[in-house]
Amino acid sequence: MIKARVTVTLKNGVLDPQGKAIEGALGALGFGGVGHVRQGKVFDLELEGTDKAKAETDLKAMCEKLLANTVIENYSISLD
């Protein structure tokens, strides 16, 4: 079994209203000095097999087809 983590974040230059709202909420809660908050998503997956190269190829396909909107989002993959 291969464990993987896919992290998806907005590309630089893409507006992030949720990140801006989090930044404002942190300030309102008394956490001063926090700026430029960007939000993203994390997917933890378990893949059958032991071939890490195949797993990475499959994960890239998953990101391109479903997990990330590659027009506005970047993704990174880490395998354990």
Secondary structure, 3 states (H helix, E strand, C coil): CEEEEEEEEECCCCCCHHHHHHHHHHHHCCCCCCCCCCCEEEEEEEECCCCHHHHHHHHHHHHHHHHCCCCCEEEEEEEC
